[in-house]
């Protein structure tokens, strides 16, 4: 066989390529890599022996130095024949297989050990942080997603005997080569080993993802991480404090841990460390830690009394609320999961909404006389200056009269939203049981809770409508958008402020920019199909698309999540969706709105398709995606490795088809749209069909073979639609009729 030479750094093979040959290294070395590990192959090793059973490569191979390889055409069906022709090559293939299996198995054991240790390191460090806060009188802040992290458990692990089995088998073949020389036997050894190697690598991928999750909790680009918690403590006490040495040592250890993690974004890590050192140096020059800078504390003094007095709640409710909030403020660990802490948070939550409702009803009677601290209560959940922290309270006081929202630009504070409902500009949202206000009233009448006369009166009563919103949508969405439902408490507390408030405040401009970036990729995200007719010019039914951007409502909390509450108002498909995010968003706003857009796409398709949303005989986004996930194991377009990835993704999505789609949609917008493939062939084709990239991105991806076939089908389909409208335009011109604007806009849309 002819030998080929390759320079250092050459990509020989990418995973998931079809395997049609085995390649023997005759000179140099090659790095074989997979998610979670890599190892080196040297002279005499065989590239492809780990995947021949599946007829595809599931490792990546790249030359480490100038390398020469000799290739032997071979598939799984041809392996025994190849081994029979050349006993020397057969021995080389089997010996290399054993070496590679040993390398991969050793890495599995190390990854398993590291994953368990890494988990305990994170949990111990977090516990030490909380203990430090408790001993120094600080409020411990909670990390998003910390509650969802569990100790390592593998649904499918390796059999305990596997390592010894292959060690003995290798010895037997080496000691008695003549007895075990039959090519069918040797081919069988390789085939069986390939299946086990594939299982080991699949488990290594799970371990790699697990370590990546822990790494993200230690440090991430949003500063919602353990590194930031410890760094904030050091900023607070200052570098000259007697405890600063211990904190510095903890942070140094954390840096060492992070530097060794392959999943860490190296550039992000360097920036974070540089920011940390610069800020520490600045504080050191000042000779002390962070201090409150409040010009006029009197403006926010006794806030809770002012709010309760304004709301005019009864004395018993006021006393209970004051007592509960005071008790909560004194807790060092406000996220504690014990029964007493949970009951206290529930008590505050119940009283909070009672006070909120009373205060809101009073405010709409005389909007001009609402005190600023009450506005802070409405828009931020603020109740007490000490609980909020004086710096935070002063900042909220400063901005409450000039919040950067704008109902005309479809971005509302929650108070502005309630006022819009009261004034009849917006209809109340559906409740958590998906019942709108009229349906709710009918149910109340049927259950005997109200009379027919009450139903008729309440139907058009603006106060009843807004109270329905405050009592139904508001409590549920406020908790969900906060992000940590188990430790949720609606009052503004300093311990939830994980980032600078000014930088995390959501504005109409930020929302518009985020949606613009999404629509620059998925241009049709918020377009809906409607029927257009114009009998006056002889035009029958034509399907056209109109864009309707969602309403964004800012919940009064410091949160990490968003929620797509409903995709339309009532039954009219041209009404805006309703999406809610926190007024102070700790996570990246664009990423959250990408996720909500994926949610909207799924729910809007279900709304249009009705009962047939998962019926594959009627092609749609939901039906095709549902069919893909339901039968992925039998899909011949997916490699075994791709099927394993789908299985792991479904486990992470808790077997939710919708959640699985949203995750793929996020990858579509954030990675595939930037030319970085993350999806498998089937998922990519489905999403491209129903969520196509804009023309600019399509042009950039035109040369990429991954998109060529799907893009070609899309272009043909669009050309047919454009041709149809061009014919209509020509007929109208021939009769001297002006082309309606609706059709001109549709023609522009088809060319996007």
C-alpha positions as CSV (number, residue, x, y, z in Angstrom):
1,X,0.0,0.0,0.0
2,X,1.2,3.5,-0.8
3,X,2.4,5.6,2.1
4,X,1.3,9.2,2.6
5,X,3.2,11.9,4.5
6,X,1.5,14.6,6.6
7,X,2.9,17.7,8.3
8,X,2.5,18.4,12.0
9,X,-0.9,19.7,13.0
10,X,-2.7,18.1,10.0
11,X,-6.3,17.0,10.6
12,X,-6.3,13.4,9.4
13,X,-9.8,12.4,10.4
14,X,-12.8,14.0,12.1
15,X,-15.2,12.0,14.3
16,X,-18.4,10.7,12.5
17,X,-16.6,10.3,9.2
18,X,-17.4,7.0,7.5
19,X,-14.7,4.4,8.1
20,X,-13.5,2.8,4.8
21,X,-9.9,2.0,5.7
22,X,-7.5,1.3,8.5
23,X,-4.3,3.4,8.6
24,X,-1.0,2.2,10.1
25,X,1.4,4.8,11.4
26,X,4.9,4.0,10.0
27,X,6.5,7.2,11.2
28,X,5.7,10.1,13.6
29,X,2.8,10.4,16.1
30,X,-0.9,11.2,16.1
31,X,-3.2,12.6,18.7
32,X,-6.5,10.8,19.1
33,X,-9.1,12.8,20.9
34,X,-12.7,12.6,22.1
35,X,-14.9,14.6,24.5
36,X,-13.2,14.2,27.8
37,X,-9.8,12.9,26.8
38,X,-7.0,12.3,24.3
39,X,-4.0,10.0,23.9
40,X,-1.1,9.5,21.4
41,X,-0.6,6.9,18.8
42,X,2.9,6.1,17.6
43,X,4.7,4.0,15.1
44,X,2.9,0.6,14.6
45,X,-0.4,1.9,15.9
46,X,-3.5,1.6,13.8
47,X,-5.9,4.5,13.2
48,X,-9.5,3.4,13.0
49,X,-9.3,0.2,14.9
50,X,-11.5,1.6,17.7
51,X,-14.4,2.3,15.3
52,X,-14.4,-0.4,12.6
53,X,-17.3,-2.3,14.1
54,X,-19.5,0.8,13.5
55,X,-18.0,1.6,10.1
56,X,-17.3,5.2,11.3
57,X,-14.7,7.0,13.3
58,X,-15.7,8.3,16.7
59,X,-12.3,9.8,17.5
60,X,-10.6,12.8,16.0
61,X,-7.1,12.2,14.7
62,X,-4.5,15.0,14.2
63,X,-0.7,14.7,13.6
64,X,1.5,15.7,16.4
65,X,4.6,15.8,14.3
66,X,5.5,15.0,10.6
67,X,3.8,11.6,10.2
68,X,3.6,8.9,7.6
69,X,0.7,6.5,7.3
70,X,-0.1,3.5,5.2
71,X,-3.8,2.9,4.5
72,X,-5.6,-0.5,4.0
73,X,-9.1,-0.3,2.6
74,X,-11.3,-2.2,5.1
75,X,-14.8,-2.2,6.6
76,X,-16.3,-4.3,9.4
77,X,-17.3,-7.0,6.8
78,X,-13.8,-7.1,5.4
79,X,-11.8,-7.2,8.6
80,X,-11.5,-11.0,8.9
81,X,-10.4,-11.3,5.3
82,X,-7.7,-8.6,5.7
83,X,-6.4,-10.3,8.8
84,X,-6.3,-13.6,7.0
85,X,-4.2,-12.2,4.2
86,X,-1.5,-10.7,6.5
87,X,-0.9,-12.3,9.9
88,X,1.7,-9.6,10.6
89,X,-0.9,-6.8,10.0
90,X,-3.5,-8.8,12.0
91,X,-1.1,-8.9,15.0
92,X,-0.5,-5.2,14.6
93,X,-4.2,-4.4,14.5
94,X,-4.9,-6.5,17.7
95,X,-1.9,-5.2,19.6
96,X,-2.8,-1.5,18.8
97,X,-6.4,-2.2,19.8
98,X,-5.3,-3.4,23.2
99,X,-3.0,-0.4,23.7
100,X,-5.7,2.1,22.8
101,X,-8.3,0.3,24.9
102,X,-5.9,0.5,27.9
103,X,-5.3,4.2,27.3
104,X,-9.0,5.0,27.1
105,X,-9.9,2.8,30.1
106,X,-7.2,4.5,32.2
107,X,-8.6,7.9,31.3
108,X,-12.1,6.7,32.2
109,X,-10.9,5.7,35.7
110,X,-9.0,9.0,36.1
111,X,-12.0,11.0,34.9
112,X,-14.4,9.2,37.3
113,X,-12.0,9.9,40.2
114,X,-11.6,13.5,39.2
115,X,-15.3,14.1,38.7
116,X,-16.1,12.9,42.2
117,X,-13.3,14.9,43.8
118,X,-14.2,18.0,41.8
119,X,-17.8,17.8,43.1
120,X,-16.6,17.6,46.7
121,X,-14.2,20.4,46.1
122,X,-17.0,22.7,44.9
123,X,-19.4,21.7,47.7
124,X,-16.7,22.1,50.4
125,X,-15.7,25.5,49.0
126,X,-19.3,26.7,48.9
127,X,-19.9,25.5,52.5
128,X,-16.7,27.3,53.6
129,X,-17.9,30.4,51.9
130,X,-21.2,30.3,53.8
131,X,-19.4,29.6,57.1
132,X,-17.1,32.6,56.5
133,X,-20.2,34.8,55.9
134,X,-21.9,33.5,59.0
135,X,-18.9,34.1,61.2
136,X,-18.4,37.7,59.9
137,X,-22.0,38.7,59.8
138,X,-22.4,38.8,56.0
139,X,-25.3,37.6,54.0
140,X,-24.3,34.5,52.0
141,X,-25.3,34.8,48.3
142,X,-26.7,31.9,46.4
143,X,-25.4,30.6,43.2
144,X,-27.9,29.8,40.4
145,X,-28.0,26.1,39.4
146,X,-26.2,25.1,42.6
147,X,-29.4,23.4,43.9
148,X,-29.7,21.3,40.8
149,X,-26.1,19.9,41.0
150,X,-26.1,16.4,42.4
151,X,-23.3,13.9,43.3
152,X,-22.0,12.0,40.3
153,X,-24.3,9.1,39.3
154,X,-23.9,7.1,36.1
155,X,-27.0,5.4,34.7
156,X,-24.8,3.0,32.8
157,X,-21.4,2.3,34.1
158,X,-18.8,-0.3,33.1
159,X,-18.8,-3.9,34.4
160,X,-16.2,-4.4,37.2
161,X,-14.7,-7.4,35.4
162,X,-14.0,-5.6,32.1
163,X,-10.5,-4.4,32.9
164,X,-9.3,-7.8,34.1
165,X,-11.0,-9.5,31.2
166,X,-9.1,-7.6,28.5
167,X,-5.8,-7.9,30.5
168,X,-6.1,-11.7,30.6
169,X,-7.2,-11.9,26.9
170,X,-4.2,-9.8,25.9
171,X,-1.9,-12.1,27.9
172,X,-3.4,-15.3,26.3
173,X,-3.0,-14.0,22.8
174,X,0.5,-12.8,23.4
175,X,1.6,-16.1,25.2
176,X,0.0,-18.4,22.7
177,X,-0.1,-16.6,19.3
178,X,-0.3,-19.8,17.3
179,X,-3.4,-21.0,19.2
180,X,-5.2,-17.7,18.7
181,X,-4.2,-16.8,15.2
182,X,-7.5,-17.5,13.4
183,X,-8.6,-14.4,11.6
184,X,-12.3,-14.8,12.5
185,X,-11.3,-15.0,16.2
186,X,-9.0,-12.0,16.0
187,X,-11.6,-10.0,14.1
188,X,-14.2,-11.0,16.8
189,X,-11.9,-9.7,19.5
190,X,-11.5,-6.4,17.8
191,X,-15.3,-6.1,17.2
192,X,-16.2,-6.9,20.8
193,X,-13.5,-4.5,22.0
194,X,-14.9,-1.7,19.8
195,X,-18.3,-2.0,21.4
196,X,-16.7,-1.7,24.9
197,X,-14.4,1.2,23.8
198,X,-17.5,3.0,22.5
199,X,-19.2,2.5,25.8
200,X,-16.2,3.8,27.7
201,X,-16.0,6.9,25.6
202,X,-19.7,7.5,26.0
203,X,-19.3,7.5,29.8
204,X,-16.2,9.7,29.5
205,X,-18.4,12.2,27.6
206,X,-20.9,12.2,30.5
207,X,-18.0,12.7,33.0
208,X,-16.6,15.5,30.8
209,X,-20.0,17.3,30.7
210,X,-20.3,16.8,34.5
211,X,-17.0,18.4,35.1
212,X,-17.9,21.2,32.7
213,X,-21.0,22.0,34.8
214,X,-18.9,22.2,37.9
215,X,-16.3,24.4,36.1
216,X,-19.1,26.7,35.1
217,X,-20.2,27.1,38.7
218,X,-16.6,27.9,39.7
219,X,-16.2,30.5,37.0
220,X,-18.4,31.8,34.0
221,X,-18.7,34.8,31.8
222,X,-21.7,36.1,33.8
223,X,-19.8,36.4,37.1
224,X,-22.4,34.1,38.7
225,X,-19.9,31.8,40.2
226,X,-18.0,30.8,43.3
227,X,-14.9,32.7,42.3
228,X,-16.9,35.9,42.3
229,X,-18.4,35.1,45.7
230,X,-15.0,34.7,47.3
231,X,-13.6,37.7,45.4
232,X,-16.5,39.9,46.7
233,X,-15.7,38.9,50.2
234,X,-12.1,39.9,49.7
235,X,-13.2,43.3,48.2
236,X,-15.5,43.8,51.2
237,X,-13.0,43.2,54.0
238,X,-10.0,44.6,52.0
239,X,-6.6,43.1,51.3
240,X,-5.1,44.3,54.6
241,X,-7.6,42.4,56.8
242,X,-6.3,39.6,58.9
243,X,-8.5,37.1,57.0
244,X,-7.5,38.3,53.6
245,X,-4.6,35.8,53.4
246,X,-6.9,32.8,53.8
247,X,-9.3,34.2,51.2
248,X,-6.4,34.8,48.8
249,X,-5.2,31.3,49.3
250,X,-8.6,29.9,48.5
251,X,-8.8,32.0,45.3
252,X,-5.3,30.8,44.3
253,X,-6.3,27.2,44.8
254,X,-9.5,27.8,42.7
255,X,-7.4,29.3,39.9
256,X,-5.2,26.2,39.8
257,X,-8.3,24.0,39.6
258,X,-9.7,26.1,36.8
259,X,-6.5,26.2,34.8
260,X,-6.5,22.4,34.5
261,X,-10.1,22.2,33.2
262,X,-10.4,21.7,29.4
263,X,-13.9,23.2,29.3
264,X,-12.8,26.6,30.7
265,X,-12.8,29.4,28.2
266,X,-9.2,30.5,28.3
267,X,-9.8,34.1,27.2
268,X,-12.7,34.6,29.6
269,X,-10.5,33.1,32.4
270,X,-7.6,35.5,31.6
271,X,-10.0,38.5,31.6
272,X,-11.6,37.5,34.9
273,X,-8.3,37.1,36.6
274,X,-7.0,40.4,35.3
275,X,-10.2,42.2,36.5
276,X,-9.9,40.6,39.9
277,X,-6.2,41.7,40.3
278,X,-6.9,45.2,39.0
279,X,-9.8,45.7,41.4
280,X,-7.9,44.3,44.4
281,X,-5.0,46.6,43.6
282,X,-7.4,49.6,43.4
283,X,-8.9,48.7,46.8
284,X,-5.4,48.2,48.3
285,X,-4.4,51.7,47.3
286,X,-7.4,53.0,49.1
287,X,-6.4,51.0,52.2
288,X,-9.8,49.5,52.9
289,X,-12.6,47.4,51.4
290,X,-15.9,48.4,49.9
291,X,-18.0,50.9,51.8
292,X,-21.4,52.2,51.2
293,X,-21.6,55.5,49.4
294,X,-25.1,57.0,50.1
295,X,-25.6,60.7,49.8
296,X,-28.8,60.9,51.7
297,X,-29.7,57.9,53.8
298,X,-32.8,59.7,55.1
299,X,-34.5,59.3,51.7
300,X,-34.8,55.5,52.2
301,X,-34.9,55.4,56.0
302,X,-37.8,53.4,57.5
303,X,-38.9,52.3,54.1
304,X,-41.0,49.4,55.3
305,X,-43.1,51.6,57.6
306,X,-43.7,54.0,54.7
307,X,-44.8,51.2,52.4
308,X,-47.1,49.6,55.0
309,X,-48.6,53.0,55.9
310,X,-49.3,53.8,52.3
311,X,-50.8,50.4,51.6
312,X,-53.2,50.8,54.5
313,X,-53.2,47.1,55.4
314,X,-54.7,46.1,58.7
315,X,-52.5,46.2,61.8
316,X,-52.2,42.4,62.1
317,X,-50.9,42.0,58.5
318,X,-48.5,45.0,58.9
319,X,-47.1,43.6,62.2
320,X,-46.7,40.1,60.7
321,X,-45.0,41.4,57.6
322,X,-42.7,43.6,59.6
323,X,-41.7,40.8,62.0
324,X,-41.1,38.3,59.2
325,X,-39.0,40.6,57.1
326,X,-36.9,41.7,60.2
327,X,-36.3,38.0,61.0
328,X,-35.4,37.3,57.4
329,X,-32.9,40.2,57.4
330,X,-31.1,38.8,60.4
331,X,-30.6,35.4,58.8
332,X,-27.0,34.8,57.6
333,X,-28.0,32.1,55.2
334,X,-31.2,33.4,53.6
335,X,-31.2,30.4,51.2
336,X,-31.2,27.8,54.0
337,X,-33.3,24.7,53.1
338,X,-34.4,23.8,56.7
339,X,-38.1,23.8,57.6
340,X,-38.0,27.1,59.6
341,X,-36.3,29.0,56.8
342,X,-38.7,27.6,54.2
343,X,-41.8,28.5,56.3
344,X,-40.4,32.0,56.9
345,X,-40.0,32.6,53.2
346,X,-43.5,31.3,52.5
347,X,-44.9,33.6,55.1
348,X,-43.2,36.7,53.7
349,X,-44.3,35.7,50.2
350,X,-48.0,35.4,51.2
351,X,-47.9,38.7,53.0
352,X,-45.9,40.5,50.3
353,X,-48.7,39.9,47.7
354,X,-51.4,41.0,50.1
355,X,-49.5,44.3,50.7
356,X,-48.8,44.7,47.0
357,X,-52.4,44.3,46.0
358,X,-53.6,46.9,48.6
359,X,-50.9,49.4,47.6
360,X,-51.6,49.0,43.9
361,X,-55.3,49.5,44.2
362,X,-54.7,52.7,46.2
363,X,-52.0,53.9,43.6
364,X,-54.4,53.8,40.6
365,X,-56.8,56.1,42.4
366,X,-54.2,58.8,42.8
367,X,-51.1,58.0,40.7
368,X,-49.5,61.4,41.2
369,X,-49.0,61.0,45.0
370,X,-47.2,57.6,45.1
371,X,-44.1,57.9,47.2
372,X,-40.8,56.9,45.7
373,X,-40.2,54.0,48.1
374,X,-43.6,52.6,47.2
375,X,-42.6,52.8,43.5
376,X,-39.5,50.9,44.5
377,X,-41.7,48.3,46.2
378,X,-43.9,48.0,43.0
379,X,-41.0,47.8,40.5
380,X,-38.2,46.0,42.5
381,X,-39.9,44.2,45.4
382,X,-38.0,46.6,47.7
383,X,-39.2,46.8,51.3
384,X,-36.3,47.6,53.6
385,X,-33.1,49.6,53.2
386,X,-31.1,47.3,55.5
387,X,-32.2,44.1,53.8
388,X,-31.5,45.7,50.4
389,X,-28.2,47.2,51.5
390,X,-27.8,51.0,51.7
391,X,-25.9,51.3,48.4
392,X,-28.5,49.2,46.6
393,X,-31.4,51.1,48.2
394,X,-29.8,54.5,47.2
395,X,-29.4,53.3,43.6
396,X,-33.0,52.1,43.4
397,X,-34.2,55.4,44.8
398,X,-32.2,57.3,42.2
399,X,-33.5,55.4,39.2
400,X,-37.1,54.6,40.1
401,X,-38.6,57.7,38.5
402,X,-36.6,57.3,35.2
403,X,-36.6,53.5,34.5
404,X,-35.4,52.8,30.9
405,X,-38.6,50.9,29.9
406,X,-41.1,52.0,27.3
407,X,-44.6,50.5,26.7
408,X,-44.5,52.0,23.2
409,X,-41.5,49.8,22.5
410,X,-43.2,46.8,24.1
411,X,-41.1,46.8,27.3
412,X,-43.0,47.2,30.6
413,X,-42.2,47.3,34.2
414,X,-44.6,45.1,36.0
415,X,-46.4,48.1,37.4
416,X,-46.7,49.6,33.9
417,X,-48.2,46.3,32.8
418,X,-50.8,46.3,35.5
419,X,-51.7,49.9,34.7
420,X,-52.1,48.9,31.0
421,X,-54.5,46.2,31.9
422,X,-56.5,48.5,34.2
423,X,-56.8,51.1,31.4
424,X,-58.0,48.4,29.0
425,X,-54.9,48.6,26.7
426,X,-54.0,45.0,27.5
427,X,-56.1,41.9,28.4
428,X,-55.2,39.9,31.5
429,X,-52.9,36.9,30.9
430,X,-54.0,33.3,31.2
431,X,-53.5,31.8,34.6
432,X,-51.3,28.8,35.4
433,X,-54.1,26.5,34.3
434,X,-54.2,28.2,30.8
435,X,-57.5,29.8,31.5
436,X,-58.1,33.4,30.4
437,X,-60.2,35.9,32.4
438,X,-63.6,35.1,30.7
439,X,-62.9,31.4,31.1
440,X,-62.0,31.8,34.7
441,X,-65.2,33.7,35.4
442,X,-67.3,31.0,33.7
443,X,-65.5,28.4,35.9
444,X,-66.2,30.4,39.0
445,X,-69.9,30.7,38.1
446,X,-70.2,26.9,37.3
447,X,-68.6,26.1,40.7
448,X,-71.1,28.4,42.4
449,X,-68.5,30.9,43.7
450,X,-70.1,33.8,41.8
451,X,-73.6,34.4,40.3
452,X,-74.4,35.1,36.6
453,X,-74.9,38.8,37.6
454,X,-71.4,38.8,39.2
455,X,-69.9,37.3,36.1
456,X,-71.5,39.9,33.8
457,X,-70.4,42.8,36.1
458,X,-66.9,41.5,36.6
459,X,-66.4,40.8,32.9
460,X,-65.8,44.5,32.1
461,X,-64.6,45.7,35.4
462,X,-61.0,46.9,35.0
463,X,-60.2,46.5,38.7
464,X,-61.3,42.8,38.6
465,X,-59.2,42.3,35.5
466,X,-56.1,43.7,37.0
467,X,-56.6,41.8,40.3
468,X,-56.9,38.6,38.3
469,X,-53.5,39.4,36.8
470,X,-52.0,40.2,40.2
471,X,-53.4,37.1,41.9
472,X,-52.6,34.6,39.1
473,X,-49.8,35.5,36.6
474,X,-47.7,37.6,39.0
475,X,-46.9,35.2,41.8
476,X,-46.1,32.3,39.5
477,X,-44.0,34.2,37.0
478,X,-42.2,36.2,39.8
479,X,-41.0,33.0,41.3
480,X,-40.0,31.3,38.0
481,X,-38.1,34.3,36.7
482,X,-36.2,34.6,40.0
483,X,-34.6,31.2,39.0
484,X,-34.3,29.4,42.3
485,X,-37.8,28.4,43.2
486,X,-36.9,26.5,46.3
487,X,-35.3,29.6,47.9
488,X,-37.6,32.2,46.4
489,X,-38.6,35.2,48.5
490,X,-40.2,38.2,46.7
491,X,-38.5,40.9,48.7
492,X,-35.4,42.7,47.4
493,X,-32.4,41.4,49.3
494,X,-28.7,42.2,49.0
495,X,-27.7,38.5,49.1
496,X,-29.4,38.0,45.7
497,X,-27.4,40.8,44.0
498,X,-24.7,38.8,42.3
499,X,-23.7,41.5,39.8
500,X,-23.6,45.3,39.5
501,X,-27.2,46.5,39.5
502,X,-26.6,49.2,36.9
503,X,-25.1,46.8,34.4
504,X,-27.9,44.2,35.0
505,X,-30.9,46.6,34.7
506,X,-33.0,45.6,31.7
507,X,-33.9,48.4,29.4
508,X,-36.0,48.8,26.3
509,X,-32.8,49.4,24.3
510,X,-31.1,46.2,25.6
511,X,-34.3,44.2,24.7
512,X,-34.4,45.7,21.2
513,X,-30.7,45.0,20.6
514,X,-31.1,41.4,21.8
515,X,-34.1,40.8,19.6
516,X,-32.3,42.4,16.7
517,X,-29.3,40.1,17.0
518,X,-31.6,37.1,17.2
519,X,-33.6,38.2,14.1
520,X,-30.4,38.9,12.2
521,X,-29.9,35.1,12.4
522,X,-33.5,33.7,12.5
523,X,-35.2,36.4,10.5
524,X,-38.6,34.7,10.5
525,X,-38.7,34.0,14.3
526,X,-41.7,36.3,15.0
527,X,-43.5,36.2,11.7
528,X,-47.0,34.6,11.6
529,X,-48.9,33.5,8.5
530,X,-52.3,35.1,7.9
531,X,-54.7,35.1,5.0
532,X,-54.9,38.2,2.8
533,X,-57.8,38.8,0.3
534,X,-58.7,41.7,-1.9
535,X,-61.8,41.0,-4.1
536,X,-61.8,44.5,-5.4
537,X,-58.7,43.8,-7.6
538,X,-59.7,40.2,-8.2
539,X,-57.3,38.7,-5.6
540,X,-58.4,35.6,-3.8
541,X,-56.8,34.1,-0.7
542,X,-53.1,34.6,-0.4
543,X,-50.9,33.6,2.6
544,X,-48.7,36.4,3.8
545,X,-46.5,36.8,6.8
546,X,-46.6,39.6,9.4
547,X,-44.1,40.2,12.1
548,X,-45.4,40.7,15.7
549,X,-42.8,41.2,18.4
550,X,-43.5,40.1,21.9
551,X,-44.4,42.2,24.9
552,X,-41.6,42.0,27.6
553,X,-42.7,42.4,31.2
554,X,-40.0,43.0,33.9
555,X,-40.6,41.1,37.1
556,X,-39.6,42.9,40.3
557,X,-36.8,40.7,41.3
558,X,-33.0,40.0,40.9
559,X,-33.2,36.9,38.8
560,X,-31.6,34.5,36.4
561,X,-34.4,33.2,34.2
562,X,-37.1,34.2,31.7
563,X,-40.4,32.7,30.8
564,X,-42.6,32.7,27.7
565,X,-45.9,32.8,29.4
566,X,-48.2,32.8,26.4
567,X,-47.7,32.9,22.6
568,X,-50.8,35.0,21.7
569,X,-53.6,37.0,23.4
570,X,-56.9,35.1,23.2
571,X,-57.3,33.4,19.9
572,X,-56.1,36.0,17.5
573,X,-52.7,35.0,16.0
574,X,-51.5,38.5,15.2
575,X,-51.4,39.5,18.9
576,X,-48.0,39.7,20.6
577,X,-46.6,37.0,22.8
578,X,-45.9,37.7,26.5
579,X,-42.4,37.1,27.9
580,X,-41.2,37.9,31.3
581,X,-37.7,38.5,32.6
582,X,-36.3,39.9,35.8
583,X,-35.9,43.7,36.0
584,X,-32.3,43.0,37.2
585,X,-31.1,40.2,35.0
586,X,-28.1,38.3,36.4
587,X,-27.7,36.1,33.3
588,X,-26.9,37.3,29.8
589,X,-30.2,38.9,28.5
590,X,-29.6,37.9,24.8
591,X,-29.1,34.2,25.8
592,X,-32.3,34.3,27.8
593,X,-34.3,35.8,24.9
594,X,-32.8,33.2,22.6
595,X,-34.2,30.5,24.8
596,X,-37.6,32.3,25.0
597,X,-37.6,32.6,21.2
598,X,-37.1,28.8,20.9
599,X,-39.9,28.3,23.4
600,X,-42.1,30.7,21.4
601,X,-41.4,28.9,18.1
602,X,-42.4,25.5,19.6
603,X,-45.6,26.8,21.3
604,X,-46.7,28.9,18.3
605,X,-46.4,25.9,16.0
606,X,-48.5,23.8,18.5
607,X,-51.0,26.6,18.5
608,X,-51.3,26.7,14.7
609,X,-51.3,22.9,14.3
610,X,-53.7,22.2,17.1
611,X,-54.4,18.6,18.0
612,X,-52.1,17.5,15.1
613,X,-49.0,19.2,16.4
614,X,-47.1,15.8,16.6
615,X,-48.8,14.1,13.6
616,X,-45.9,13.5,11.1
617,X,-48.4,13.1,8.2
618,X,-48.8,16.9,8.5
619,X,-45.3,18.4,8.3
620,X,-44.5,21.0,10.8
621,X,-41.6,22.0,13.1
622,X,-43.1,20.2,16.1
623,X,-44.3,17.0,14.2
624,X,-41.0,16.5,12.5
625,X,-38.9,17.2,15.6
626,X,-41.2,15.0,17.7
627,X,-40.8,12.1,15.1
628,X,-37.0,12.6,15.1
629,X,-36.6,12.3,18.9
630,X,-39.2,9.5,19.2
631,X,-37.5,7.3,16.6
632,X,-33.9,8.5,16.7
633,X,-32.6,5.0,17.6
634,X,-33.8,3.6,14.2
635,X,-32.7,6.6,12.2
636,X,-30.1,5.5,9.7
637,X,-28.9,9.0,9.1
638,X,-27.5,9.1,12.6
639,X,-24.3,7.5,13.6
640,X,-24.1,5.5,16.8
641,X,-22.1,8.3,18.4
642,X,-24.8,10.8,17.3
643,X,-27.5,8.6,18.8
644,X,-25.6,8.5,22.1
645,X,-25.4,12.3,22.1
646,X,-29.2,12.4,21.6
647,X,-29.7,10.0,24.5
648,X,-27.5,12.1,26.8
649,X,-29.3,15.3,25.7
650,X,-32.7,13.8,26.4
651,X,-31.5,12.9,29.9
652,X,-30.4,16.5,30.5
653,X,-33.7,17.7,29.1
654,X,-35.6,15.4,31.5
655,X,-37.1,13.6,28.5
656,X,-39.0,16.7,27.4
657,X,-39.3,17.1,23.6
658,X,-39.9,20.8,24.0
659,X,-36.8,21.3,26.2
660,X,-34.7,19.2,23.8
661,X,-35.8,21.4,20.9
662,X,-35.1,24.6,22.9
663,X,-31.6,23.4,23.6
664,X,-31.0,22.7,19.9
665,X,-32.5,26.0,19.0
666,X,-30.0,27.8,21.4
667,X,-27.1,25.9,19.7
668,X,-28.6,26.9,16.3
669,X,-28.6,30.6,17.1
670,X,-25.5,30.9,19.3
671,X,-23.2,28.5,17.4
672,X,-24.4,27.3,14.1
673,X,-25.4,30.8,13.1
674,X,-21.7,31.8,13.7
675,X,-20.5,28.9,11.5
676,X,-19.7,26.5,14.4
677,X,-21.6,23.3,13.8
678,X,-23.1,21.7,17.0
679,X,-26.2,19.8,15.9
680,X,-26.5,16.4,14.2
681,X,-27.6,16.2,10.5
682,X,-31.2,15.4,11.3
683,X,-31.8,18.1,13.9
684,X,-29.9,20.6,11.7
685,X,-32.1,19.9,8.7
686,X,-35.4,20.2,10.6
687,X,-34.4,23.5,12.2
688,X,-33.1,24.9,9.0
689,X,-36.3,24.1,7.3
690,X,-38.5,25.9,9.8
691,X,-36.1,28.5,11.3
692,X,-33.9,29.4,8.2
693,X,-30.9,31.6,8.5
694,X,-31.0,35.1,7.0
695,X,-29.7,35.6,3.5
696,X,-26.4,37.1,4.7
697,X,-25.7,34.0,6.8
698,X,-26.9,31.6,4.1
699,X,-24.4,33.2,1.7
700,X,-21.5,32.6,4.2
701,X,-22.5,29.0,4.8
702,X,-23.1,28.2,1.1
703,X,-19.7,26.5,0.7
704,X,-20.2,24.4,3.8
705,X,-21.2,20.8,2.8
706,X,-23.2,20.4,6.1
707,X,-25.8,22.9,4.8
708,X,-25.6,22.4,1.0
709,X,-28.4,19.9,0.6
710,X,-30.9,21.6,3.0
711,X,-30.1,25.0,1.6
712,X,-30.7,23.9,-1.9
713,X,-34.1,22.6,-1.0
714,X,-34.9,25.8,0.8
715,X,-33.8,28.0,-2.2
716,X,-36.0,25.9,-4.6
717,X,-39.0,26.3,-2.3
718,X,-38.5,30.1,-1.9
719,X,-37.9,30.5,-5.6
720,X,-41.3,28.9,-6.3
721,X,-43.0,31.3,-3.8
722,X,-41.3,34.3,-5.3
723,X,-42.2,33.2,-8.8
724,X,-45.9,33.0,-7.7
725,X,-45.9,36.5,-6.3
726,X,-44.0,37.9,-9.4
727,X,-46.8,36.4,-11.6
728,X,-49.4,38.2,-9.4
729,X,-47.5,41.5,-9.7
730,X,-47.3,41.1,-13.5
731,X,-51.1,40.5,-13.8
732,X,-51.8,43.5,-11.7
733,X,-49.5,45.7,-13.7
734,X,-51.1,44.5,-16.9
735,X,-54.5,45.6,-15.7
736,X,-53.2,49.0,-14.4
737,X,-53.8,48.1,-10.7
738,X,-51.5,49.3,-8.0
739,X,-49.8,46.5,-6.1
740,X,-51.0,46.4,-2.5
741,X,-48.4,47.2,0.2
742,X,-49.2,43.9,1.9
743,X,-48.0,41.9,-1.1
744,X,-44.9,44.1,-1.6
745,X,-43.9,43.4,2.0
746,X,-44.5,39.7,1.5
747,X,-42.3,39.7,-1.6
748,X,-39.5,41.5,0.5
749,X,-40.0,38.9,3.3
750,X,-39.5,36.0,0.8
751,X,-36.2,37.5,-0.3
752,X,-34.8,37.9,3.2
